[in-house]
Amino acid sequence: METLIMHPENKEQLTALKAFAKAMKVKFETNKSPYSDEFVAKIKESERQIKEGQFIVLDPNKSIWENIE
């Protein structure tokens, strides 16, 4: 048999998936993320910014102020 891993994007989806699994008498286990939803959202936003080129590369030989000029 296969193992299926799902990644619900909100509590509504999670509740629906759990209800479906229970109705079908499918065993499942839950793992709580060690990260808050707010933190995960910030990381995803940063990844999006990187993909869109919205970042600067700092030269370690210069001060921060020299890097952002």
mmJSON file of the N, C-alpha and C atoms, coordinates in Angstrom:
{"data_MODEL":{"atom_site":{
"group_PDB":["ATOM","ATOM","ATOM","ATOM","ATOM","ATOM","ATOM","ATOM","ATOM","ATOM","ATOM","ATOM","ATOM","ATOM","ATOM","ATOM","ATOM","ATOM","ATOM","ATOM","ATOM","ATOM","ATOM","ATOM","ATOM","ATOM","ATOM","ATOM","ATOM","ATOM","ATOM","ATOM","ATOM","ATOM","ATOM","ATOM","ATOM","ATOM","ATOM","ATOM","ATOM","ATOM","ATOM","ATOM","ATOM","ATOM","ATOM","ATOM","ATOM","ATOM","ATOM","ATOM","ATOM","ATOM","ATOM","ATOM","ATOM","ATOM","ATOM","ATOM","ATOM","ATOM","ATOM","ATOM","ATOM","ATOM","ATOM","ATOM","ATOM","ATOM","ATOM","ATOM","ATOM","ATOM","ATOM","ATOM","ATOM","ATOM","ATOM","ATOM","ATOM","ATOM","ATOM","ATOM","ATOM","ATOM","ATOM","ATOM","ATOM","ATOM","ATOM","ATOM","ATOM","ATOM","ATOM","ATOM","ATOM","ATOM","ATOM","ATOM","ATOM","ATOM","ATOM","ATOM","ATOM","ATOM","ATOM","ATOM","ATOM","ATOM","ATOM","ATOM","ATOM","ATOM","ATOM","ATOM","ATOM","ATOM","ATOM","ATOM","ATOM","ATOM","ATOM","ATOM","ATOM","ATOM","ATOM","ATOM","ATOM","ATOM","ATOM","ATOM","ATOM","ATOM","ATOM","ATOM","ATOM","ATOM","ATOM","ATOM","ATOM","ATOM","ATOM","ATOM","ATOM","ATOM","ATOM","ATOM","ATOM","ATOM","ATOM","ATOM","ATOM","ATOM","ATOM","ATOM","ATOM","ATOM","ATOM","ATOM","ATOM","ATOM","ATOM","ATOM","ATOM","ATOM","ATOM","ATOM","ATOM","ATOM","ATOM","ATOM","ATOM","ATOM","ATOM","ATOM","ATOM","ATOM","ATOM","ATOM","ATOM","ATOM","ATOM","ATOM","ATOM","ATOM","ATOM","ATOM","ATOM","ATOM","ATOM","ATOM","ATOM","ATOM","ATOM","ATOM","ATOM","ATOM","ATOM","ATOM","ATOM","ATOM","ATOM","ATOM","ATOM","ATOM","ATOM"],
"id":[1,2,3,4,5,6,7,8,9,10,11,12,13,14,15,16,17,18,19,20,21,22,23,24,25,26,27,28,29,30,31,32,33,34,35,36,37,38,39,40,41,42,43,44,45,46,47,48,49,50,51,52,53,54,55,56,57,58,59,60,61,62,63,64,65,66,67,68,69,70,71,72,73,74,75,76,77,78,79,80,81,82,83,84,85,86,87,88,89,90,91,92,93,94,95,96,97,98,99,100,101,102,103,104,105,106,107,108,109,110,111,112,113,114,115,116,117,118,119,120,121,122,123,124,125,126,127,128,129,130,131,132,133,134,135,136,137,138,139,140,141,142,143,144,145,146,147,148,149,150,151,152,153,154,155,156,157,158,159,160,161,162,163,164,165,166,167,168,169,170,171,172,173,174,175,176,177,178,179,180,181,182,183,184,185,186,187,188,189,190,191,192,193,194,195,196,197,198,199,200,201,202,203,204,205,206,207],
"type_symbol":["N","C","C","N","C","C","N","C","C","N","C","C","N","C","C","N","C","C","N","C","C","N","C","C","N","C","C","N","C","C","N","C","C","N","C","C","N","C","C","N","C","C","N","C","C","N","C","C","N","C","C","N","C","C","N","C","C","N","C","C","N","C","C","N","C","C","N","C","C","N","C","C","N","C","C","N","C","C","N","C","C","N","C","C","N","C","C","N","C","C","N","C","C","N","C","C","N","C","C","N","C","C","N","C","C","N","C","C","N","C","C","N","C","C","N","C","C","N","C","C","N","C","C","N","C","C","N","C","C","N","C","C","N","C","C","N","C","C","N","C","C","N","C","C","N","C","C","N","C","C","N","C","C","N","C","C","N","C","C","N","C","C","N","C","C","N","C","C","N","C","C","N","C","C","N","C","C","N","C","C","N","C","C","N","C","C","N","C","C","N","C","C","N","C","C","N","C","C","N","C","C","N","C","C","N","C","C"],
"label_atom_id":["N","CA","C","N","CA","C","N","CA","C","N","CA","C","N","CA","C","N","CA","C","N","CA","C","N","CA","C","N","CA","C","N","CA","C","N","CA","C","N","CA","C","N","CA","C","N","CA","C","N","CA","C","N","CA","C","N","CA","C","N","CA","C","N","CA","C","N","CA","C","N","CA","C","N","CA","C","N","CA","C","N","CA","C","N","CA","C","N","CA","C","N","CA","C","N","CA","C","N","CA","C","N","CA","C","N","CA","C","N","CA","C","N","CA","C","N","CA","C","N","CA","C","N","CA","C","N","CA","C","N","CA","C","N","CA","C","N","CA","C","N","CA","C","N","CA","C","N","CA","C","N","CA","C","N","CA","C","N","CA","C","N","CA","C","N","CA","C","N","CA","C","N","CA","C","N","CA","C","N","CA","C","N","CA","C","N","CA","C","N","CA","C","N","CA","C","N","CA","C","N","CA","C","N","CA","C","N","CA","C","N","CA","C","N","CA","C","N","CA","C","N","CA","C","N","CA","C","N","CA","C","N","CA","C","N","CA","C","N","CA","C"],
"label_alt_id":[null,null,null,null,null,null,null,null,null,null,null,null,null,null,null,null,null,null,null,null,null,null,null,null,null,null,null,null,null,null,null,null,null,null,null,null,null,null,null,null,null,null,null,null,null,null,null,null,null,null,null,null,null,null,null,null,null,null,null,null,null,null,null,null,null,null,null,null,null,null,null,null,null,null,null,null,null,null,null,null,null,null,null,null,null,null,null,null,null,null,null,null,null,null,null,null,null,null,null,null,null,null,null,null,null,null,null,null,null,null,null,null,null,null,null,null,null,null,null,null,null,null,null,null,null,null,null,null,null,null,null,null,null,null,null,null,null,null,null,null,null,null,null,null,null,null,null,null,null,null,null,null,null,null,null,null,null,null,null,null,null,null,null,null,null,null,null,null,null,null,null,null,null,null,null,null,null,null,null,null,null,null,null,null,null,null,null,null,null,null,null,null,null,null,null,null,null,null,null,null,null,null,null,null,null,null,null],
"label_comp_id":["MET","MET","MET","GLU","GLU","GLU","THR","THR","THR","LEU","LEU","LEU","ILE","ILE","ILE","MET","MET","MET","HIS","HIS","HIS","PRO","PRO","PRO","GLU","GLU","GLU","ASN","ASN","ASN","LYS","LYS","LYS","GLU","GLU","GLU","GLN","GLN","GLN","LEU","LEU","LEU","THR","THR","THR","ALA","ALA","ALA","LEU","LEU","LEU","LYS","LYS","LYS","ALA","ALA","ALA","PHE","PHE","PHE","ALA","ALA","ALA","LYS","LYS","LYS","ALA","ALA","ALA","MET","MET","MET","LYS","LYS","LYS","VAL","VAL","VAL","LYS","LYS","LYS","PHE","PHE","PHE","GLU","GLU","GLU","THR","THR","THR","ASN","ASN","ASN","LYS","LYS","LYS","SER","SER","SER","PRO","PRO","PRO","TYR","TYR","TYR","SER","SER","SER","ASP","ASP","ASP","GLU","GLU","GLU","PHE","PHE","PHE","VAL","VAL","VAL","ALA","ALA","ALA","LYS","LYS","LYS","ILE","ILE","ILE","LYS","LYS","LYS","GLU","GLU","GLU","SER","SER","SER","GLU","GLU","GLU","ARG","ARG","ARG","GLN","GLN","GLN","ILE","ILE","ILE","LYS","LYS","LYS","GLU","GLU","GLU","GLY","GLY","GLY","GLN","GLN","GLN","PHE","PHE","PHE","ILE","ILE","ILE","VAL","VAL","VAL","LEU","LEU","LEU","ASP","ASP","ASP","PRO","PRO","PRO","ASN","ASN","ASN","LYS","LYS","LYS","SER","SER","SER","ILE","ILE","ILE","TRP","TRP","TRP","GLU","GLU","GLU","ASN","ASN","ASN","ILE","ILE","ILE","GLU","GLU","GLU"],
"label_asym_id":["A","A","A","A","A","A","A","A","A","A","A","A","A","A","A","A","A","A","A","A","A","A","A","A","A","A","A","A","A","A","A","A","A","A","A","A","A","A","A","A","A","A","A","A","A","A","A","A","A","A","A","A","A","A","A","A","A","A","A","A","A","A","A","A","A","A","A","A","A","A","A","A","A","A","A","A","A","A","A","A","A","A","A","A","A","A","A","A","A","A","A","A","A","A","A","A","A","A","A","A","A","A","A","A","A","A","A","A","A","A","A","A","A","A","A","A","A","A","A","A","A","A","A","A","A","A","A","A","A","A","A","A","A","A","A","A","A","A","A","A","A","A","A","A","A","A","A","A","A","A","A","A","A","A","A","A","A","A","A","A","A","A","A","A","A","A","A","A","A","A","A","A","A","A","A","A","A","A","A","A","A","A","A","A","A","A","A","A","A","A","A","A","A","A","A","A","A","A","A","A","A","A","A","A","A","A","A"],
"label_entity_id":["1","1","1","1","1","1","1","1","1","1","1","1","1","1","1","1","1","1","1","1","1","1","1","1","1","1","1","1","1","1","1","1","1","1","1","1","1","1","1","1","1","1","1","1","1","1","1","1","1","1","1","1","1","1","1","1","1","1","1","1","1","1","1","1","1","1","1","1","1","1","1","1","1","1","1","1","1","1","1","1","1","1","1","1","1","1","1","1","1","1","1","1","1","1","1","1","1","1","1","1","1","1","1","1","1","1","1","1","1","1","1","1","1","1","1","1","1","1","1","1","1","1","1","1","1","1","1","1","1","1","1","1","1","1","1","1","1","1","1","1","1","1","1","1","1","1","1","1","1","1","1","1","1","1","1","1","1","1","1","1","1","1","1","1","1","1","1","1","1","1","1","1","1","1","1","1","1","1","1","1","1","1","1","1","1","1","1","1","1","1","1","1","1","1","1","1","1","1","1","1","1","1","1","1","1","1","1"],
"label_seq_id":[1,1,1,2,2,2,3,3,3,4,4,4,5,5,5,6,6,6,7,7,7,8,8,8,9,9,9,10,10,10,11,11,11,12,12,12,13,13,13,14,14,14,15,15,15,16,16,16,17,17,17,18,18,18,19,19,19,20,20,20,21,21,21,22,22,22,23,23,23,24,24,24,25,25,25,26,26,26,27,27,27,28,28,28,29,29,29,30,30,30,31,31,31,32,32,32,33,33,33,34,34,34,35,35,35,36,36,36,37,37,37,38,38,38,39,39,39,40,40,40,41,41,41,42,42,42,43,43,43,44,44,44,45,45,45,46,46,46,47,47,47,48,48,48,49,49,49,50,50,50,51,51,51,52,52,52,53,53,53,54,54,54,55,55,55,56,56,56,57,57,57,58,58,58,59,59,59,60,60,60,61,61,61,62,62,62,63,63,63,64,64,64,65,65,65,66,66,66,67,67,67,68,68,68,69,69,69],
"pdbx_PDB_ins_code":[null,null,null,null,null,null,null,null,null,null,null,null,null,null,null,null,null,null,null,null,null,null,null,null,null,null,null,null,null,null,null,null,null,null,null,null,null,null,null,null,null,null,null,null,null,null,null,null,null,null,null,null,null,null,null,null,null,null,null,null,null,null,null,null,null,null,null,null,null,null,null,null,null,null,null,null,null,null,null,null,null,null,null,null,null,null,null,null,null,null,null,null,null,null,null,null,null,null,null,null,null,null,null,null,null,null,null,null,null,null,null,null,null,null,null,null,null,null,null,null,null,null,null,null,null,null,null,null,null,null,null,null,null,null,null,null,null,null,null,null,null,null,null,null,null,null,null,null,null,null,null,null,null,null,null,null,null,null,null,null,null,null,null,null,null,null,null,null,null,null,null,null,null,null,null,null,null,null,null,null,null,null,null,null,null,null,null,null,null,null,null,null,null,null,null,null,null,null,null,null,null,null,null,null,null,null,null],
"Cartn_x":[0.844,0.0,0.885,0.381,1.121,0.825,1.73,1.515,1.267,0.266,-0.103,0.139,0.905,1.17,0.497,-0.366,-1.084,-0.643,-0.704,-0.295,-1.438,-2.398,-3.5,-2.978,-3.613,-3.166,-3.887,-4.944,-5.666,-6.399,-6.983,-7.652,-8.889,-9.569,-10.766,-10.405,-9.336,-8.891,-8.459,-7.761,-7.309,-8.498,-9.49,-10.687,-11.396,-11.514,-12.182,-11.417,-10.102,-9.294,-9.401,-9.375,-9.511,-10.878,-11.928,-13.285,-13.412,-12.846,-12.896,-12.174,-10.991,-10.217,-10.967,-11.572,-12.337,-13.54,-14.242,-15.423,-15.047,-13.877,-13.417,-12.662,-12.573,-11.865,-10.41,-9.791,-8.379,-7.566,-6.566,-5.7,-4.835,-4.635,-3.766,-3.093,-2.01,-1.301,-1.054,-0.963,-0.731,0.605,1.247,2.499,2.359,2.551,2.442,3.775,3.716,4.92,5.495,6.814,7.411,7.389,6.955,6.962,5.544,5.4,4.09,3.706,2.411,1.921,2.489,2.632,3.168,4.615,5.412,6.809,6.906,6.104,6.106,5.714,4.729,4.305,5.445,6.206,7.34,8.41,8.68,9.674,9.214,7.943,7.417,7.475,7.188,7.266,8.708,9.654,11.07,11.505,11.044,11.374,10.813,9.601,8.99,9.825,10.256,11.062,12.38,12.984,14.237,14.002,12.928,12.617,12.396,11.844,11.557,12.741,13.841,15.039,14.995,14.143,14.004,14.933,16.236,17.215,18.51,19.405,20.723,21.779,22.933,24.047,25.022,25.353,26.26,27.704,28.559,29.998,30.559,31.132,31.628,32.785,33.379,34.5,34.046,32.741,32.195,31.247,31.003,30.026,28.625,27.657,26.271,25.871,26.244,25.866,26.483,27.709,28.349,27.665,27.166,26.496,25.155,24.453,23.109,23.088,24.225,24.269,24.022],
"Cartn_y":[-1.185,0.0,1.243,2.343,3.602,4.467,5.373,6.385,7.702,8.411,9.684,10.794,11.799,12.944,14.154,14.799,15.978,17.196,18.349,19.595,20.602,20.53,21.502,22.914,23.87,25.258,26.056,25.483,26.194,25.183,25.679,24.795,24.134,24.833,24.275,23.018,23.093,21.935,20.804,21.131,20.122,19.397,20.156,19.57,18.649,19.088,18.279,16.981,17.062,15.865,14.878,15.393,14.523,13.852,14.616,14.07,12.983,13.226,12.241,10.961,11.098,9.929,9.128,9.822,9.134,8.42,9.074,8.478,7.228,7.237,6.098,5.075,5.338,4.478,4.252,5.358,5.345,5.827,5.053,5.468,6.631,7.584,8.716,9.203,9.903,10.502,11.966,12.755,14.183,14.568,15.508,16.061,17.565,18.142,19.586,20.223,21.272,21.983,22.756,22.781,23.551,25.057,25.448,26.853,27.412,28.659,29.301,29.636,29.786,30.135,31.471,32.398,33.726,33.615,32.804,32.621,31.966,30.949,30.259,31.223,32.087,33.074,34.037,34.445,35.348,34.666,33.413,32.67,32.533,32.204,32.072,33.399,34.488,35.818,36.128,35.792,36.012,35.181,33.946,33.1,33.698,34.244,34.88,36.08,36.89,38.067,37.671,36.606,36.14,35.719,34.969,34.531,35.713,36.801,37.983,38.948,38.583,39.418,40.625,40.605,41.726,41.54,41.587,41.46,42.129,42.349,42.884,41.938,41.939,41.124,42.058,41.731,42.565,42.144,43.133,42.899,42.851,41.735,41.623,42.57,43.148,44.064,45.502,45.74,47.088,47.11,48.316,48.45,48.296,48.101,47.986,49.24,50.4,51.661,51.781,51.335,51.371,50.397,49.302,48.308,48.791,49.619,50.019,51.332,51.969,53.229,53.004],
"Cartn_z":[0.0,0.0,0.0,-0.512,-0.573,0.647,0.915,1.943,1.24,1.687,1.078,2.087,1.696,2.567,1.952,2.707,2.224,3.017,2.385,3.021,2.925,3.846,3.802,4.036,3.36,3.448,4.524,5.088,6.139,7.02,8.096,9.06,8.471,7.562,6.922,6.122,5.358,4.585,5.512,6.573,7.527,8.154,8.56,9.165,8.182,6.93,5.908,5.646,5.563,5.326,6.487,7.704,8.875,8.892,8.592,8.581,7.514,6.346,5.266,5.667,6.244,6.659,7.721,8.667,9.708,9.111,8.184,7.552,6.755,6.136,5.341,6.194,7.496,8.445,8.02,7.59,7.205,8.401,8.767,9.871,9.409,10.303,9.982,11.246,11.049,12.177,11.857,12.889,12.695,13.326,12.695,13.209,13.224,14.371,14.491,14.125,13.323,12.907,14.094,14.232,15.319,15.045,13.838,13.448,13.419,13.834,13.81,12.373,12.13,10.796,10.335,11.264,10.937,10.442,11.112,10.722,9.345,9.115,7.822,6.711,6.964,5.964,5.632,6.642,6.402,5.548,5.812,5.032,3.582,3.385,2.02,1.276,1.966,1.356,0.959,1.805,1.495,0.293,0.215,-0.935,-2.224,-2.155,-3.321,-3.759,-2.788,-3.101,-3.765,-3.302,-3.902,-5.348,-5.594,-6.958,-7.893,-7.364,-8.173,-8.228,-7.599,-7.651,-6.733,-5.736,-4.809,-3.605,-3.876,-2.803,-3.244,-2.289,-2.619,-2.052,-2.678,-2.206,-1.5,-0.266,0.518,0.298,0.145,0.031,1.449,1.868,3.244,3.555,2.524,2.734,2.926,2.842,3.012,4.207,4.721,5.802,5.21,6.066,5.6,4.841,5.349,4.702,3.317,3.163,1.842,0.875,1.399,0.565,0.027,0.783,0.343,-0.418,-0.606,-1.351,-2.814],
"occupancy":[1.0,1.0,1.0,1.0,1.0,1.0,1.0,1.0,1.0,1.0,1.0,1.0,1.0,1.0,1.0,1.0,1.0,1.0,1.0,1.0,1.0,1.0,1.0,1.0,1.0,1.0,1.0,1.0,1.0,1.0,1.0,1.0,1.0,1.0,1.0,1.0,1.0,1.0,1.0,1.0,1.0,1.0,1.0,1.0,1.0,1.0,1.0,1.0,1.0,1.0,1.0,1.0,1.0,1.0,1.0,1.0,1.0,1.0,1.0,1.0,1.0,1.0,1.0,1.0,1.0,1.0,1.0,1.0,1.0,1.0,1.0,1.0,1.0,1.0,1.0,1.0,1.0,1.0,1.0,1.0,1.0,1.0,1.0,1.0,1.0,1.0,1.0,1.0,1.0,1.0,1.0,1.0,1.0,1.0,1.0,1.0,1.0,1.0,1.0,1.0,1.0,1.0,1.0,1.0,1.0,1.0,1.0,1.0,1.0,1.0,1.0,1.0,1.0,1.0,1.0,1.0,1.0,1.0,1.0,1.0,1.0,1.0,1.0,1.0,1.0,1.0,1.0,1.0,1.0,1.0,1.0,1.0,1.0,1.0,1.0,1.0,1.0,1.0,1.0,1.0,1.0,1.0,1.0,1.0,1.0,1.0,1.0,1.0,1.0,1.0,1.0,1.0,1.0,1.0,1.0,1.0,1.0,1.0,1.0,1.0,1.0,1.0,1.0,1.0,1.0,1.0,1.0,1.0,1.0,1.0,1.0,1.0,1.0,1.0,1.0,1.0,1.0,1.0,1.0,1.0,1.0,1.0,1.0,1.0,1.0,1.0,1.0,1.0,1.0,1.0,1.0,1.0,1.0,1.0,1.0,1.0,1.0,1.0,1.0,1.0,1.0,1.0,1.0,1.0,1.0,1.0,1.0],
"B_iso_or_equiv":[0.0,0.0,0.0,0.0,0.0,0.0,0.0,0.0,0.0,0.0,0.0,0.0,0.0,0.0,0.0,0.0,0.0,0.0,0.0,0.0,0.0,0.0,0.0,0.0,0.0,0.0,0.0,0.0,0.0,0.0,0.0,0.0,0.0,0.0,0.0,0.0,0.0,0.0,0.0,0.0,0.0,0.0,0.0,0.0,0.0,0.0,0.0,0.0,0.0,0.0,0.0,0.0,0.0,0.0,0.0,0.0,0.0,0.0,0.0,0.0,0.0,0.0,0.0,0.0,0.0,0.0,0.0,0.0,0.0,0.0,0.0,0.0,0.0,0.0,0.0,0.0,0.0,0.0,0.0,0.0,0.0,0.0,0.0,0.0,0.0,0.0,0.0,0.0,0.0,0.0,0.0,0.0,0.0,0.0,0.0,0.0,0.0,0.0,0.0,0.0,0.0,0.0,0.0,0.0,0.0,0.0,0.0,0.0,0.0,0.0,0.0,0.0,0.0,0.0,0.0,0.0,0.0,0.0,0.0,0.0,0.0,0.0,0.0,0.0,0.0,0.0,0.0,0.0,0.0,0.0,0.0,0.0,0.0,0.0,0.0,0.0,0.0,0.0,0.0,0.0,0.0,0.0,0.0,0.0,0.0,0.0,0.0,0.0,0.0,0.0,0.0,0.0,0.0,0.0,0.0,0.0,0.0,0.0,0.0,0.0,0.0,0.0,0.0,0.0,0.0,0.0,0.0,0.0,0.0,0.0,0.0,0.0,0.0,0.0,0.0,0.0,0.0,0.0,0.0,0.0,0.0,0.0,0.0,0.0,0.0,0.0,0.0,0.0,0.0,0.0,0.0,0.0,0.0,0.0,0.0,0.0,0.0,0.0,0.0,0.0,0.0,0.0,0.0,0.0,0.0,0.0,0.0],
"pdbx_formal_charge":[null,null,null,null,null,null,null,null,null,null,null,null,null,null,null,null,null,null,null,null,null,null,null,null,null,null,null,null,null,null,null,null,null,null,null,null,null,null,null,null,null,null,null,null,null,null,null,null,null,null,null,null,null,null,null,null,null,null,null,null,null,null,null,null,null,null,null,null,null,null,null,null,null,null,null,null,null,null,null,null,null,null,null,null,null,null,null,null,null,null,null,null,null,null,null,null,null,null,null,null,null,null,null,null,null,null,null,null,null,null,null,null,null,null,null,null,null,null,null,null,null,null,null,null,null,null,null,null,null,null,null,null,null,null,null,null,null,null,null,null,null,null,null,null,null,null,null,null,null,null,null,null,null,null,null,null,null,null,null,null,null,null,null,null,null,null,null,null,null,null,null,null,null,null,null,null,null,null,null,null,null,null,null,null,null,null,null,null,null,null,null,null,null,null,null,null,null,null,null,null,null,null,null,null,null,null,null],
"auth_seq_id":[1,1,1,2,2,2,3,3,3,4,4,4,5,5,5,6,6,6,7,7,7,8,8,8,9,9,9,10,10,10,11,11,11,12,12,12,13,13,13,14,14,14,15,15,15,16,16,16,17,17,17,18,18,18,19,19,19,20,20,20,21,21,21,22,22,22,23,23,23,24,24,24,25,25,25,26,26,26,27,27,27,28,28,28,29,29,29,30,30,30,31,31,31,32,32,32,33,33,33,34,34,34,35,35,35,36,36,36,37,37,37,38,38,38,39,39,39,40,40,40,41,41,41,42,42,42,43,43,43,44,44,44,45,45,45,46,46,46,47,47,47,48,48,48,49,49,49,50,50,50,51,51,51,52,52,52,53,53,53,54,54,54,55,55,55,56,56,56,57,57,57,58,58,58,59,59,59,60,60,60,61,61,61,62,62,62,63,63,63,64,64,64,65,65,65,66,66,66,67,67,67,68,68,68,69,69,69],
"auth_comp_id":["MET","MET","MET","GLU","GLU","GLU","THR","THR","THR","LEU","LEU","LEU","ILE","ILE","ILE","MET","MET","MET","HIS","HIS","HIS","PRO","PRO","PRO","GLU","GLU","GLU","ASN","ASN","ASN","LYS","LYS","LYS","GLU","GLU","GLU","GLN","GLN","GLN","LEU","LEU","LEU","THR","THR","THR","ALA","ALA","ALA","LEU","LEU","LEU","LYS","LYS","LYS","ALA","ALA","ALA","PHE","PHE","PHE","ALA","ALA","ALA","LYS","LYS","LYS","ALA","ALA","ALA","MET","MET","MET","LYS","LYS","LYS","VAL","VAL","VAL","LYS","LYS","LYS","PHE","PHE","PHE","GLU","GLU","GLU","THR","THR","THR","ASN","ASN","ASN","LYS","LYS","LYS","SER","SER","SER","PRO","PRO","PRO","TYR","TYR","TYR","SER","SER","SER","ASP","ASP","ASP","GLU","GLU","GLU","PHE","PHE","PHE","VAL","VAL","VAL","ALA","ALA","ALA","LYS","LYS","LYS","ILE","ILE","ILE","LYS","LYS","LYS","GLU","GLU","GLU","SER","SER","SER","GLU","GLU","GLU","ARG","ARG","ARG","GLN","GLN","GLN","ILE","ILE","ILE","LYS","LYS","LYS","GLU","GLU","GLU","GLY","GLY","GLY","GLN","GLN","GLN","PHE","PHE","PHE","ILE","ILE","ILE","VAL","VAL","VAL","LEU","LEU","LEU","ASP","ASP","ASP","PRO","PRO","PRO","ASN","ASN","ASN","LYS","LYS","LYS","SER","SER","SER","ILE","ILE","ILE","TRP","TRP","TRP","GLU","GLU","GLU","ASN","ASN","ASN","ILE","ILE","ILE","GLU","GLU","GLU"],
"auth_asym_id":["A","A","A","A","A","A","A","A","A","A","A","A","A","A","A","A","A","A","A","A","A","A","A","A","A","A","A","A","A","A","A","A","A","A","A","A","A","A","A","A","A","A","A","A","A","A","A","A","A","A","A","A","A","A","A","A","A","A","A","A","A","A","A","A","A","A","A","A","A","A","A","A","A","A","A","A","A","A","A","A","A","A","A","A","A","A","A","A","A","A","A","A","A","A","A","A","A","A","A","A","A","A","A","A","A","A","A","A","A","A","A","A","A","A","A","A","A","A","A","A","A","A","A","A","A","A","A","A","A","A","A","A","A","A","A","A","A","A","A","A","A","A","A","A","A","A","A","A","A","A","A","A","A","A","A","A","A","A","A","A","A","A","A","A","A","A","A","A","A","A","A","A","A","A","A","A","A","A","A","A","A","A","A","A","A","A","A","A","A","A","A","A","A","A","A","A","A","A","A","A","A","A","A","A","A","A","A"],
"auth_atom_id":["N","CA","C","N","CA","C","N","CA","C","N","CA","C","N","CA","C","N","CA","C","N","CA","C","N","CA","C","N","CA","C","N","CA","C","N","CA","C","N","CA","C","N","CA","C","N","CA","C","N","CA","C","N","CA","C","N","CA","C","N","CA","C","N","CA","C","N","CA","C","N","CA","C","N","CA","C","N","CA","C","N","CA","C","N","CA","C","N","CA","C","N","CA","C","N","CA","C","N","CA","C","N","CA","C","N","CA","C","N","CA","C","N","CA","C","N","CA","C","N","CA","C","N","CA","C","N","CA","C","N","CA","C","N","CA","C","N","CA","C","N","CA","C","N","CA","C","N","CA","C","N","CA","C","N","CA","C","N","CA","C","N","CA","C","N","CA","C","N","CA","C","N","CA","C","N","CA","C","N","CA","C","N","CA","C","N","CA","C","N","CA","C","N","CA","C","N","CA","C","N","CA","C","N","CA","C","N","CA","C","N","CA","C","N","CA","C","N","CA","C","N","CA","C","N","CA","C","N","CA","C","N","CA","C","N","CA","C","N","CA","C"],
"pdbx_PDB_model_num":[1,1,1,1,1,1,1,1,1,1,1,1,1,1,1,1,1,1,1,1,1,1,1,1,1,1,1,1,1,1,1,1,1,1,1,1,1,1,1,1,1,1,1,1,1,1,1,1,1,1,1,1,1,1,1,1,1,1,1,1,1,1,1,1,1,1,1,1,1,1,1,1,1,1,1,1,1,1,1,1,1,1,1,1,1,1,1,1,1,1,1,1,1,1,1,1,1,1,1,1,1,1,1,1,1,1,1,1,1,1,1,1,1,1,1,1,1,1,1,1,1,1,1,1,1,1,1,1,1,1,1,1,1,1,1,1,1,1,1,1,1,1,1,1,1,1,1,1,1,1,1,1,1,1,1,1,1,1,1,1,1,1,1,1,1,1,1,1,1,1,1,1,1,1,1,1,1,1,1,1,1,1,1,1,1,1,1,1,1,1,1,1,1,1,1,1,1,1,1,1,1,1,1,1,1,1,1]
}}}
